[in-house]
Amino acid sequence: MQNYAPPTAEHSTVQDLLYAPEIRRAFLFIDEAQEETTEELIRICEIPAPPFKEDARAQYVRRRFEELGLESARIDSEGNVIAERAGRSSHPRVILSAHLDTVFPEGTDVKVRREGRRLCAPGIADNTCGVVSLTAVARALDAADVRTEGRLYFVATVGEEGEGNLRGVRHLFTEGEFRTGADGFISLDGPGVERITHRALGSRRYRVSVSGPGGHSWGDFGIVNPVHALGRAIARFAAYPAPLAPRTAYNVGIIEGGSSVNSIPERASMTVDMRSVSSEEIDKLESYLRRVVELAVREENLQRATSGTSLSYEMEQVGDRPSGETPIEFPIVQAAIACSRALGIEPRLDCSSTDSNIPISMGLPAITIGAGGMSGNCHCLTEWYDPAGRELGLKRVLLLLVALAGVAG
């Protein structure tokens, strides 16, 4: 665990907030509304949100924002849902966000099953528990009549997972609502309460495709084979000596190609994921990938030169998540630490790839935290979520929001 700079001033402010009558009322509402929050969690989870097809869930969340009295609930041109809660002033502008999408393809059964305290369904922890926290916190603020100095934005983003490539939050900060910036961005992603993600894990993803004439495995034996070339490339790439510091990782996650066991494929492809806390290491990995692919194709062409056939290849970038860091001394990190400790949570500073990557890379104050509760088997069909302890996560979110936006005097 890292050592933190002692947040004495922030901690004092948070302690004052903790005992403010309106905050105590909000906390009580969170405790008493747990069953309603679980029912909402189930309703949202059972609305499919596969990659690039989040609209049905987005429409539901927009309607809920309207029903809760949030202002100007709308869906932007990228599919993000945005609503506002007015403060006494227009600044500071603080965003509370959670991503709508799941990793599961269209047609996946998302019906929630109860197994004791556990709620079982694909996507229920990542990230339905984050999405339901948006409505839960908005309800608690309203029920307790908590007034803030700054304006709060409640945002449900699209395209966080996989090849979505952070398209929702990228749009918000480059072309959309927050292209001029914001004073704070909090992303709710998954369960738990200990982690505070203030470092953005960068990643780059490529689809490598190799093409040739194809043919019969017997009659055309001796011609170039795209799968054989990919095999060579993968073997070399897998031998890359990734450093432990700065931590770096790579993975060939998908291999596709061919139509039958006795056919030489016309085309084969692989999808490669490269990650590091250092953008320089990702650059090195990308250069190495390009070299091994070029070498593998050239070797296959040379070995089969007498056949008069040859392979070609292309590399398409399908993902690019920037790295960066919100420094520990920034108020948003110090406030998150102070809010955690005020509620008896010992926080753990973390590095991960989340919606916060985009604002962090732009130098904006951003963190990602868990929404409370427990889970297992995330990104699997057997994913489960246990809401036990969720109220602590929701209280921390609400306390942090108010600490950053300020109480209206």
C-alpha positions as a LaTeX table, in Angstrom:
\begin{tabular}{lrrr}
\hline
Residue & $x$ (\AA) & $y$ (\AA) & $z$ (\AA) \\
\hline
Met1 & 0.00 & 0.00 & 0.00 \\
Gln2 & 1.26 & 3.46 & $-0.89$ \\
Asn3 & 1.93 & 6.12 & 1.68 \\
Tyr4 & $-0.37$ & 9.11 & 1.33 \\
Ala5 & 0.32 & 12.75 & 1.95 \\
Pro6 & $-1.58$ & 13.49 & 5.20 \\
Pro7 & $-4.84$ & 15.17 & 4.15 \\
Thr8 & $-5.24$ & 17.20 & 7.32 \\
Ala9 & $-7.15$ & 20.21 & 5.94 \\
Glu10 & $-9.32$ & 18.09 & 3.66 \\
His11 & $-9.96$ & 15.61 & 6.43 \\
Ser12 & $-11.14$ & 18.37 & 8.76 \\
Thr13 & $-13.54$ & 19.66 & 6.08 \\
Val14 & $-14.91$ & 16.17 & 5.44 \\
Gln15 & $-15.40$ & 15.54 & 9.16 \\
Asp16 & $-17.44$ & 18.73 & 9.37 \\
Leu17 & $-19.55$ & 17.57 & 6.42 \\
Leu18 & $-19.99$ & 14.13 & 7.92 \\
Tyr19 & $-21.96$ & 15.54 & 10.84 \\
Ala20 & $-23.93$ & 18.13 & 8.89 \\
Pro21 & $-27.69$ & 17.50 & 9.39 \\
Glu22 & $-28.45$ & 17.25 & 5.65 \\
Ile23 & $-25.66$ & 14.71 & 5.12 \\
Arg24 & $-26.92$ & 12.60 & 8.04 \\
Arg25 & $-30.40$ & 12.70 & 6.48 \\
Ala26 & $-28.99$ & 11.61 & 3.14 \\
Phe27 & $-27.12$ & 8.73 & 4.78 \\
Leu28 & $-30.30$ & 7.61 & 6.54 \\
Phe29 & $-32.16$ & 7.66 & 3.23 \\
Ile30 & $-29.46$ & 5.49 & 1.63 \\
Asp31 & $-29.83$ & 2.95 & 4.44 \\
Glu32 & $-33.61$ & 2.86 & 4.21 \\
Ala33 & $-33.71$ & 2.67 & 0.41 \\
Gln34 & $-31.48$ & $-0.39$ & $-0.01$ \\
Glu35 & $-34.25$ & $-2.72$ & $-1.19$ \\
Glu36 & $-35.49$ & $-0.14$ & $-3.70$ \\
Thr37 & $-31.93$ & 0.31 & $-4.95$ \\
Thr38 & $-31.63$ & $-3.45$ & $-5.46$ \\
Glu39 & $-34.91$ & $-3.54$ & $-7.39$ \\
Glu40 & $-33.61$ & $-0.73$ & $-9.61$ \\
Leu41 & $-30.34$ & $-2.60$ & $-10.07$ \\
Ile42 & $-32.24$ & $-5.64$ & $-11.36$ \\
Arg43 & $-34.39$ & $-3.55$ & $-13.72$ \\
Ile44 & $-31.37$ & $-1.87$ & $-15.28$ \\
Cys45 & $-29.37$ & $-5.11$ & $-15.56$ \\
Glu46 & $-32.21$ & $-6.81$ & $-17.44$ \\
Ile47 & $-32.09$ & $-4.12$ & $-20.15$ \\
Pro48 & $-29.38$ & $-5.40$ & $-22.55$ \\
Ala49 & $-26.47$ & $-3.04$ & $-23.25$ \\
Pro50 & $-24.13$ & $-4.94$ & $-25.59$ \\
Pro51 & $-21.17$ & $-3.14$ & $-27.20$ \\
Phe52 & $-22.33$ & $-0.32$ & $-29.50$ \\
Lys53 & $-26.00$ & $-1.07$ & $-28.70$ \\
Glu54 & $-26.62$ & 0.68 & $-25.39$ \\
Asp55 & $-29.60$ & 2.77 & $-26.53$ \\
Ala56 & $-32.39$ & 0.88 & $-24.70$ \\
Arg57 & $-30.57$ & 1.18 & $-21.38$ \\
Ala58 & $-29.67$ & 4.80 & $-22.12$ \\
Gln59 & $-33.33$ & 5.65 & $-22.77$ \\
Tyr60 & $-34.34$ & 4.07 & $-19.46$ \\
Val61 & $-31.68$ & 5.97 & $-17.50$ \\
Arg62 & $-32.69$ & 9.25 & $-19.18$ \\
Arg63 & $-36.31$ & 8.70 & $-18.15$ \\
Arg64 & $-35.22$ & 7.93 & $-14.57$ \\
Phe65 & $-33.16$ & 11.11 & $-14.44$ \\
Glu66 & $-36.25$ & 13.06 & $-15.51$ \\
Glu67 & $-38.43$ & 11.31 & $-12.92$ \\
Leu68 & $-35.92$ & 12.18 & $-10.21$ \\
Gly69 & $-36.16$ & 15.86 & $-11.07$ \\
Leu70 & $-32.68$ & 16.26 & $-12.53$ \\
Glu71 & $-32.50$ & 19.08 & $-15.07$ \\
Ser72 & $-32.13$ & 18.85 & $-18.85$ \\
Ala73 & $-31.93$ & 15.05 & $-19.06$ \\
Arg74 & $-30.75$ & 14.29 & $-22.58$ \\
Ile75 & $-28.84$ & 11.83 & $-24.77$ \\
Asp76 & $-25.99$ & 13.36 & $-26.76$ \\
Ser77 & $-24.92$ & 12.51 & $-30.30$ \\
Glu78 & $-22.63$ & 9.68 & $-29.11$ \\
Gly79 & $-25.31$ & 8.08 & $-26.92$ \\
Asn80 & $-24.22$ & 9.35 & $-23.48$ \\
Val81 & $-26.96$ & 10.26 & $-21.00$ \\
Ile82 & $-26.47$ & 13.60 & $-19.22$ \\
Ala83 & $-28.51$ & 15.39 & $-16.56$ \\
Glu84 & $-27.77$ & 18.22 & $-14.16$ \\
Arg85 & $-28.45$ & 19.23 & $-10.58$ \\
Ala86 & $-28.20$ & 22.96 & $-10.07$ \\
Gly87 & $-26.00$ & 24.49 & $-7.42$ \\
Arg88 & $-26.03$ & 28.01 & $-6.07$ \\
Ser89 & $-23.38$ & 28.76 & $-8.66$ \\
Ser90 & $-22.37$ & 27.25 & $-12.01$ \\
His91 & $-18.94$ & 26.35 & $-10.62$ \\
Pro92 & $-17.32$ & 24.15 & $-9.62$ \\
Arg93 & $-18.64$ & 21.66 & $-12.18$ \\
Val94 & $-18.40$ & 18.12 & $-10.81$ \\
Ile95 & $-19.28$ & 15.05 & $-12.89$ \\
Leu96 & $-20.44$ & 11.72 & $-11.47$ \\
Ser97 & $-20.28$ & 9.08 & $-14.18$ \\
Ala98 & $-20.77$ & 5.35 & $-14.82$ \\
His99 & $-20.58$ & 3.39 & $-18.06$ \\
Leu100 & $-23.74$ & 1.80 & $-19.48$ \\
Asp101 & $-22.22$ & $-0.89$ & $-21.68$ \\
Thr102 & $-21.26$ & $-4.48$ & $-20.88$ \\
Val103 & $-18.82$ & $-6.82$ & $-22.61$ \\
Phe104 & $-21.55$ & $-9.30$ & $-23.54$ \\
Pro105 & $-22.82$ & $-9.63$ & $-27.13$ \\
Glu106 & $-26.35$ & $-9.11$ & $-28.32$ \\
Gly107 & $-28.59$ & $-12.04$ & $-27.42$ \\
Thr108 & $-26.93$ & $-12.79$ & $-24.07$ \\
Asp109 & $-29.44$ & $-13.81$ & $-21.38$ \\
Val110 & $-29.31$ & $-11.01$ & $-18.80$ \\
Lys111 & $-32.16$ & $-12.21$ & $-16.59$ \\
Val112 & $-31.14$ & $-11.81$ & $-12.94$ \\
Arg113 & $-31.21$ & $-14.90$ & $-10.70$ \\
Arg114 & $-31.06$ & $-14.81$ & $-6.92$ \\
Glu115 & $-28.77$ & $-17.25$ & $-5.13$ \\
Gly116 & $-29.05$ & $-16.32$ & $-1.47$ \\
Arg117 & $-27.74$ & $-12.76$ & $-1.18$ \\
Arg118 & $-26.07$ & $-12.95$ & $-4.56$ \\
Leu119 & $-27.64$ & $-11.51$ & $-7.70$ \\
Cys120 & $-26.39$ & $-13.41$ & $-10.73$ \\
Ala121 & $-26.40$ & $-12.07$ & $-14.28$ \\
Pro122 & $-23.88$ & $-10.98$ & $-16.94$ \\
Gly123 & $-22.96$ & $-7.34$ & $-16.39$ \\
Ile124 & $-24.62$ & $-6.92$ & $-13.00$ \\
Ala125 & $-21.37$ & $-5.88$ & $-11.31$ \\
Asp126 & $-19.60$ & $-4.38$ & $-14.31$ \\
Asn127 & $-21.21$ & $-2.01$ & $-14.53$ \\
Thr128 & $-24.87$ & $-2.07$ & $-13.55$ \\
Cys129 & $-23.92$ & $-1.51$ & $-9.91$ \\
Gly130 & $-22.20$ & 1.70 & $-11.03$ \\
Val131 & $-25.14$ & 2.88 & $-13.12$ \\
Val132 & $-27.70$ & 2.32 & $-10.34$ \\
Ser133 & $-25.49$ & 4.36 & $-8.00$ \\
Leu134 & $-26.17$ & 7.44 & $-10.15$ \\
Thr135 & $-29.89$ & 7.28 & $-9.45$ \\
Ala136 & $-29.39$ & 6.21 & $-5.83$ \\
Val137 & $-27.16$ & 9.19 & $-5.02$ \\
Ala138 & $-29.43$ & 11.61 & $-6.89$ \\
Arg139 & $-32.42$ & 10.34 & $-4.86$ \\
Ala140 & $-30.54$ & 10.70 & $-1.56$ \\
Leu141 & $-29.42$ & 14.27 & $-2.33$ \\
Asp142 & $-32.99$ & 15.25 & $-3.16$ \\
Ala143 & $-34.61$ & 13.43 & $-0.22$ \\
Ala144 & $-32.27$ & 15.17 & 2.24 \\
Asp145 & $-32.48$ & 18.54 & 0.44 \\
Val146 & $-28.69$ & 18.76 & 0.12 \\
Arg147 & $-27.79$ & 22.01 & $-1.64$ \\
Thr148 & $-24.38$ & 22.43 & $-3.24$ \\
Glu149 & $-22.39$ & 25.47 & $-4.24$ \\
Gly150 & $-21.38$ & 24.00 & $-7.60$ \\
Arg151 & $-23.34$ & 22.24 & $-10.33$ \\
Leu152 & $-23.46$ & 18.44 & $-10.39$ \\
Tyr153 & $-23.64$ & 16.42 & $-13.60$ \\
Phe154 & $-24.92$ & 12.85 & $-13.66$ \\
Val155 & $-23.57$ & 11.04 & $-16.72$ \\
Ala156 & $-24.02$ & 7.49 & $-18.06$ \\
Thr157 & $-21.48$ & 6.84 & $-20.81$ \\
Val158 & $-21.34$ & 4.43 & $-23.74$ \\
Gly159 & $-18.41$ & 2.50 & $-25.17$ \\
Glu160 & $-16.18$ & 1.98 & $-22.15$ \\
Glu161 & $-15.62$ & $-1.73$ & $-22.69$ \\
Gly162 & $-13.42$ & $-3.44$ & $-25.29$ \\
Glu163 & $-13.53$ & $-2.01$ & $-28.79$ \\
Gly164 & $-15.79$ & 0.76 & $-27.56$ \\
Asn165 & $-12.41$ & 2.41 & $-26.94$ \\
Leu166 & $-13.83$ & 4.89 & $-24.39$ \\
Arg167 & $-15.83$ & 6.49 & $-27.22$ \\
Gly168 & $-18.46$ & 7.95 & $-24.90$ \\
Val169 & $-16.20$ & 9.76 & $-22.46$ \\
Arg170 & $-13.78$ & 10.62 & $-25.31$ \\
His171 & $-16.64$ & 12.42 & $-27.05$ \\
Leu172 & $-17.64$ & 14.27 & $-23.87$ \\
Phe173 & $-14.20$ & 15.81 & $-23.43$ \\
Thr174 & $-13.25$ & 16.40 & $-27.08$ \\
Glu175 & $-16.43$ & 17.41 & $-28.91$ \\
Gly176 & $-19.23$ & 17.22 & $-26.36$ \\
Glu177 & $-20.53$ & 18.80 & $-23.17$ \\
Phe178 & $-17.19$ & 19.07 & $-21.37$ \\
Arg179 & $-14.82$ & 19.99 & $-24.18$ \\
Thr180 & $-13.97$ & 23.12 & $-22.15$ \\
Gly181 & $-13.14$ & 20.92 & $-19.15$ \\
Ala182 & $-14.59$ & 20.25 & $-15.72$ \\
Asp183 & $-13.52$ & 20.78 & $-12.12$ \\
Gly184 & $-13.84$ & 17.14 & $-11.14$ \\
Phe185 & $-14.70$ & 13.79 & $-12.76$ \\
Ile186 & $-15.63$ & 10.74 & $-10.69$ \\
Ser187 & $-16.22$ & 7.47 & $-12.51$ \\
Leu188 & $-18.05$ & 4.65 & $-10.75$ \\
Asp189 & $-16.88$ & 1.32 & $-12.12$ \\
Gly190 & $-17.66$ & $-1.97$ & $-10.43$ \\
Pro191 & $-18.03$ & $-2.83$ & $-6.73$ \\
Gly192 & $-15.82$ & $-2.36$ & $-3.67$ \\
Val193 & $-14.82$ & 0.69 & $-1.66$ \\
Glu194 & $-11.05$ & 0.46 & $-1.10$ \\
Arg195 & $-9.59$ & 1.43 & $-4.45$ \\
Ile196 & $-9.08$ & 4.96 & $-5.70$ \\
Thr197 & $-7.86$ & 4.78 & $-9.30$ \\
His198 & $-5.87$ & 7.93 & $-9.99$ \\
Arg199 & $-3.41$ & 6.49 & $-12.53$ \\
Ala200 & $-4.61$ & 5.65 & $-16.02$ \\
Leu201 & $-3.36$ & 2.37 & $-17.46$ \\
Gly202 & $-2.69$ & 3.00 & $-21.14$ \\
Ser203 & $-3.43$ & 0.42 & $-23.80$ \\
Arg204 & $-3.20$ & 0.01 & $-27.54$ \\
Arg205 & $-5.01$ & $-2.63$ & $-29.58$ \\
Tyr206 & $-4.45$ & $-3.88$ & $-33.10$ \\
Arg207 & $-6.15$ & $-6.26$ & $-35.47$ \\
Val208 & $-3.49$ & $-7.89$ & $-37.66$ \\
Ser209 & $-4.81$ & $-9.50$ & $-40.85$ \\
Val210 & $-2.81$ & $-11.68$ & $-43.24$ \\
Ser211 & $-4.17$ & $-12.53$ & $-46.71$ \\
Gly212 & $-3.23$ & $-14.98$ & $-49.47$ \\
Pro213 & $-4.75$ & $-16.96$ & $-52.37$ \\
Gly214 & $-6.10$ & $-19.85$ & $-50.30$ \\
Gly215 & $-6.54$ & $-23.38$ & $-51.63$ \\
His216 & $-6.91$ & $-27.10$ & $-50.91$ \\
Ser217 & $-4.74$ & $-28.57$ & $-48.17$ \\
Trp218 & $-3.67$ & $-31.46$ & $-50.47$ \\
Gly219 & $-3.97$ & $-30.21$ & $-54.01$ \\
Asp220 & $-2.44$ & $-26.81$ & $-53.27$ \\
Phe221 & 0.07 & $-27.85$ & $-50.65$ \\
Gly222 & 3.16 & $-25.67$ & $-50.87$ \\
Ile223 & 1.44 & $-22.32$ & $-51.29$ \\
Val224 & 1.57 & $-19.60$ & $-48.64$ \\
Asn225 & $-0.64$ & $-20.01$ & $-45.57$ \\
Pro226 & $-1.83$ & $-16.96$ & $-43.54$ \\
Val227 & $-2.33$ & $-19.03$ & $-40.38$ \\
His228 & 1.23 & $-20.34$ & $-40.52$ \\
Ala229 & 2.53 & $-16.78$ & $-40.79$ \\
Leu230 & 0.41 & $-15.66$ & $-37.85$ \\
Gly231 & 1.71 & $-18.60$ & $-35.84$ \\
Arg232 & 5.27 & $-17.44$ & $-36.43$ \\
Ala233 & 4.37 & $-13.89$ & $-35.45$ \\
Ile234 & 2.60 & $-14.96$ & $-32.27$ \\
Ala235 & 5.48 & $-17.19$ & $-31.17$ \\
Arg236 & 7.94 & $-14.32$ & $-31.47$ \\
Phe237 & 5.59 & $-11.74$ & $-29.94$ \\
Ala238 & 4.90 & $-13.97$ & $-26.93$ \\
Ala239 & 8.63 & $-14.04$ & $-26.19$ \\
Tyr240 & 8.82 & $-10.26$ & $-25.72$ \\
Pro241 & 10.59 & $-9.49$ & $-22.39$ \\
Ala242 & 7.96 & $-7.22$ & $-20.83$ \\
Pro243 & 9.40 & $-5.23$ & $-17.92$ \\
Leu244 & 7.99 & $-5.53$ & $-14.42$ \\
Ala245 & 8.70 & $-1.86$ & $-13.79$ \\
Pro246 & 7.10 & 0.00 & $-15.41$ \\
Arg247 & 4.60 & $-2.84$ & $-15.45$ \\
Thr248 & 3.80 & $-3.90$ & $-19.02$ \\
Ala249 & 1.60 & $-6.66$ & $-20.43$ \\
Tyr250 & 0.41 & $-8.00$ & $-23.78$ \\
Asn251 & $-2.09$ & $-10.53$ & $-25.00$ \\
Val252 & $-3.27$ & $-12.12$ & $-28.24$ \\
Gly253 & $-6.94$ & $-12.44$ & $-27.35$ \\
Ile254 & $-8.63$ & $-13.44$ & $-30.61$ \\
Ile255 & $-7.45$ & $-15.57$ & $-33.55$ \\
Glu256 & $-9.73$ & $-15.99$ & $-36.56$ \\
Gly257 & $-9.44$ & $-17.52$ & $-40.00$ \\
Gly258 & $-10.13$ & $-20.49$ & $-42.20$ \\
Ser259 & $-13.26$ & $-22.35$ & $-43.20$ \\
Ser260 & $-12.36$ & $-26.03$ & $-42.80$ \\
Val261 & $-9.58$ & $-28.30$ & $-41.63$ \\
Asn262 & $-8.63$ & $-29.26$ & $-45.19$ \\
Ser263 & $-8.58$ & $-25.76$ & $-46.65$ \\
Ile264 & $-5.67$ & $-23.35$ & $-46.76$ \\
Pro265 & $-7.23$ & $-20.07$ & $-45.53$ \\
Glu266 & $-7.42$ & $-17.00$ & $-47.70$ \\
Arg267 & $-7.28$ & $-14.80$ & $-44.63$ \\
Ala268 & $-6.41$ & $-15.01$ & $-40.95$ \\
Ser269 & $-6.32$ & $-12.38$ & $-38.24$ \\
Met270 & $-5.41$ & $-11.83$ & $-34.62$ \\
Thr271 & $-6.37$ & $-9.12$ & $-32.16$ \\
Val272 & $-3.60$ & $-7.91$ & $-29.87$ \\
Asp273 & $-3.85$ & $-5.96$ & $-26.60$ \\
Met274 & $-0.81$ & $-4.09$ & $-25.25$ \\
Arg275 & $-0.86$ & $-2.32$ & $-21.87$ \\
Ser276 & 1.55 & $-0.39$ & $-19.72$ \\
Val277 & 1.68 & 2.37 & $-17.14$ \\
Ser278 & 4.28 & 3.90 & $-19.48$ \\
Ser279 & 3.36 & 5.20 & $-22.93$ \\
Glu280 & 7.00 & 4.71 & $-23.95$ \\
Glu281 & 6.76 & 0.99 & $-23.23$ \\
Ile282 & 3.58 & 0.74 & $-25.30$ \\
Asp283 & 5.45 & 2.43 & $-28.17$ \\
Lys284 & 8.22 & $-0.17$ & $-27.83$ \\
Leu285 & 5.69 & $-3.02$ & $-27.83$ \\
Glu286 & 3.96 & $-1.67$ & $-30.91$ \\
Ser287 & 7.26 & $-1.38$ & $-32.77$ \\
Tyr288 & 8.14 & $-4.95$ & $-31.81$ \\
Leu289 & 4.73 & $-6.22$ & $-32.98$ \\
Arg290 & 5.21 & $-4.54$ & $-36.35$ \\
Arg291 & 8.65 & $-6.11$ & $-36.74$ \\
Val292 & 7.59 & $-9.65$ & $-35.89$ \\
Val293 & 4.56 & $-9.51$ & $-38.20$ \\
Glu294 & 6.64 & $-8.21$ & $-41.09$ \\
Leu295 & 9.31 & $-10.85$ & $-40.44$ \\
Ala296 & 6.77 & $-13.68$ & $-40.17$ \\
Val297 & 5.09 & $-12.78$ & $-43.48$ \\
Arg298 & 8.45 & $-12.39$ & $-45.22$ \\
Glu299 & 9.61 & $-15.80$ & $-43.96$ \\
Glu300 & 6.41 & $-17.52$ & $-45.15$ \\
Asn301 & 6.76 & $-15.87$ & $-48.56$ \\
Leu302 & 10.42 & $-16.92$ & $-48.86$ \\
Gln303 & 9.72 & $-20.49$ & $-47.76$ \\
Arg304 & 6.93 & $-20.85$ & $-50.34$ \\
Ala305 & 8.54 & $-18.72$ & $-53.07$ \\
Thr306 & 8.63 & $-21.58$ & $-55.61$ \\
Ser307 & 4.82 & $-21.75$ & $-55.52$ \\
Gly308 & 4.58 & $-18.30$ & $-57.08$ \\
Thr309 & 2.25 & $-17.16$ & $-54.28$ \\
Ser310 & 2.70 & $-14.56$ & $-51.58$ \\
Leu311 & 1.01 & $-13.09$ & $-48.55$ \\
Ser312 & 0.18 & $-9.51$ & $-47.70$ \\
Tyr313 & $-0.78$ & $-8.06$ & $-44.33$ \\
Glu314 & $-2.38$ & $-5.04$ & $-42.74$ \\
Met315 & $-2.48$ & $-3.70$ & $-39.19$ \\
Glu316 & $-5.56$ & $-1.80$ & $-38.04$ \\
Gln317 & $-5.59$ & 0.05 & $-34.73$ \\
Val318 & $-8.84$ & $-0.82$ & $-32.95$ \\
Gly319 & $-8.16$ & 0.79 & $-29.60$ \\
Asp320 & $-6.02$ & 3.47 & $-28.01$ \\
Arg321 & $-6.39$ & 4.39 & $-24.34$ \\
Pro322 & $-4.02$ & 7.08 & $-23.13$ \\
Ser323 & $-2.11$ & 6.83 & $-19.88$ \\
Gly324 & $-1.51$ & 9.50 & $-17.26$ \\
Glu325 & $-1.92$ & 10.34 & $-13.59$ \\
Thr326 & $-3.95$ & 12.60 & $-11.35$ \\
Pro327 & $-1.26$ & 13.53 & $-8.80$ \\
Ile328 & $-1.88$ & 12.40 & $-5.21$ \\
Glu329 & $-1.70$ & 15.98 & $-3.98$ \\
Phe330 & $-4.64$ & 17.07 & $-6.19$ \\
Pro331 & $-7.73$ & 18.00 & $-4.15$ \\
Ile332 & $-9.89$ & 15.32 & $-5.78$ \\
Val333 & $-7.53$ & 12.53 & $-4.67$ \\
Gln334 & $-7.04$ & 14.02 & $-1.21$ \\
Ala335 & $-10.81$ & 14.44 & $-0.80$ \\
Ala336 & $-11.41$ & 10.81 & $-1.86$ \\
Ile337 & $-8.86$ & 9.63 & 0.70 \\
Ala338 & $-10.37$ & 11.81 & 3.42 \\
Cys339 & $-13.95$ & 10.71 & 2.64 \\
Ser340 & $-12.88$ & 7.07 & 2.71 \\
Arg341 & $-11.13$ & 7.37 & 6.05 \\
Ala342 & $-13.97$ & 9.38 & 7.56 \\
Leu343 & $-16.22$ & 6.37 & 6.86 \\
Gly344 & $-13.75$ & 3.83 & 8.23 \\
Ile345 & $-12.35$ & 2.75 & 4.85 \\
Glu346 & $-8.59$ & 2.46 & 4.40 \\
Pro347 & $-8.13$ & 3.41 & 0.74 \\
Arg348 & $-5.76$ & 1.87 & $-1.78$ \\
Leu349 & $-4.40$ & 3.96 & $-4.62$ \\
Asp350 & $-4.69$ & 2.10 & $-7.89$ \\
Cys351 & $-3.83$ & 2.04 & $-11.59$ \\
Ser352 & $-6.39$ & 0.78 & $-14.10$ \\
Ser353 & $-8.00$ & 1.41 & $-17.49$ \\
Thr354 & $-11.34$ & 3.19 & $-17.05$ \\
Asp355 & $-13.34$ & 6.14 & $-18.36$ \\
Ser356 & $-11.05$ & 8.35 & $-16.28$ \\
Asn357 & $-8.19$ & 7.67 & $-18.72$ \\
Ile358 & $-9.46$ & 10.41 & $-21.02$ \\
Pro359 & $-9.77$ & 13.34 & $-18.58$ \\
Ile360 & $-6.61$ & 12.23 & $-16.76$ \\
Ser361 & $-4.65$ & 12.28 & $-20.03$ \\
Met362 & $-5.91$ & 15.84 & $-20.62$ \\
Gly363 & $-4.68$ & 17.03 & $-17.23$ \\
Leu364 & $-8.17$ & 17.24 & $-15.72$ \\
Pro365 & $-8.81$ & 16.11 & $-12.11$ \\
Ala366 & $-10.34$ & 12.64 & $-12.40$ \\
Ile367 & $-10.53$ & 9.39 & $-10.44$ \\
Thr368 & $-12.41$ & 6.10 & $-10.59$ \\
Ile369 & $-13.85$ & 4.43 & $-7.49$ \\
Gly370 & $-16.00$ & 1.42 & $-6.70$ \\
Ala371 & $-19.71$ & 1.71 & $-5.99$ \\
Gly372 & $-19.75$ & $-0.65$ & $-2.98$ \\
Gly373 & $-20.87$ & $-4.23$ & $-2.54$ \\
Met374 & $-18.97$ & $-7.35$ & $-3.62$ \\
Ser375 & $-18.74$ & $-9.35$ & $-6.84$ \\
Gly376 & $-17.09$ & $-12.23$ & $-8.63$ \\
Asn377 & $-16.60$ & $-13.70$ & $-12.11$ \\
Cys378 & $-16.77$ & $-10.31$ & $-13.81$ \\
His379 & $-16.88$ & $-10.45$ & $-17.63$ \\
Cys380 & $-18.15$ & $-14.04$ & $-17.36$ \\
Leu381 & $-21.64$ & $-15.43$ & $-17.88$ \\
Thr382 & $-21.52$ & $-16.48$ & $-14.21$ \\
Glu383 & $-20.95$ & $-12.91$ & $-12.98$ \\
Trp384 & $-22.52$ & $-12.13$ & $-9.59$ \\
Tyr385 & $-23.02$ & $-9.17$ & $-7.28$ \\
Asp386 & $-23.73$ & $-9.06$ & $-3.55$ \\
Pro387 & $-25.12$ & $-5.70$ & $-2.36$ \\
Ala388 & $-23.97$ & $-6.29$ & 1.23 \\
Gly389 & $-22.07$ & $-3.17$ & 2.28 \\
Arg390 & $-23.22$ & $-1.19$ & $-0.77$ \\
Glu391 & $-24.60$ & 1.58 & 1.46 \\
Leu392 & $-21.05$ & 2.42 & 2.56 \\
Gly393 & $-20.00$ & 2.88 & $-1.07$ \\
Leu394 & $-22.99$ & 5.12 & $-1.81$ \\
Lys395 & $-22.31$ & 7.24 & 1.28 \\
Arg396 & $-18.71$ & 7.72 & 0.22 \\
Val397 & $-19.82$ & 8.79 & $-3.27$ \\
Leu398 & $-22.31$ & 11.30 & $-1.88$ \\
Leu399 & $-19.86$ & 12.68 & 0.67 \\
Leu400 & $-17.17$ & 13.07 & $-2.01$ \\
Leu401 & $-19.53$ & 14.82 & $-4.41$ \\
Val402 & $-20.54$ & 17.36 & $-1.77$ \\
Ala403 & $-16.94$ & 17.83 & $-0.61$ \\
Leu404 & $-15.89$ & 18.70 & $-4.16$ \\
Ala405 & $-18.93$ & 20.80 & $-5.10$ \\
Gly406 & $-19.16$ & 22.54 & $-1.72$ \\
Val407 & $-22.19$ & 23.06 & 0.52 \\
Ala408 & $-24.26$ & 26.07 & $-0.44$ \\
Gly409 & $-23.95$ & 28.68 & 2.31 \\
\hline
\end{tabular}
